[in-house]
């Protein structure tokens, strides 16, 4: 349920978190279809806390137009 943002806009949420290894976590999230074209080959995700006492947020960087749109999954 953690918020997923692109350019500061709420565009989705985390759907699953799984411990893959003792030091590796896999996070799955969904992005609303109307924003999915912004997630491209050079996009990256970072986790941050917008305010000291707030929940963490995943921020997806907008990819460049020259890169392919990433398919679901």
Secondary structure, DSSP 8 states (H G I E B T S, - for coil): --EEEETTEEEEEEEEEEEEETTEEEEEEEE-GGGGGG-BTT--EEEEESSTTS-EEEEE----TTS-B----
